[in-house]
Amino acid sequence: MAVNINTDDCIACGICVDECPQDALTVNDVCEVDADACIECGICVDACPQEALSL
């Protein structure tokens, strides 16, 4: 399993991408997660100003 992304709330700001220690996140129109790279550490969840990410 990996981080869940609420695409309705994501504003594609990129803060989560900058905070991810595994480089598991990318942003195009919304945040996207590479489930194979994600270790579910929660750093991106805490960093998201829109609360669009969850474990």
Buried (B, 14 or more C-beta within 10 A) or exposed (E): EBBEBBEEEBEBBEBBBEBBEBEBBBBEEBBBBBEEEBEBBEBBBEBBEBEBBEE
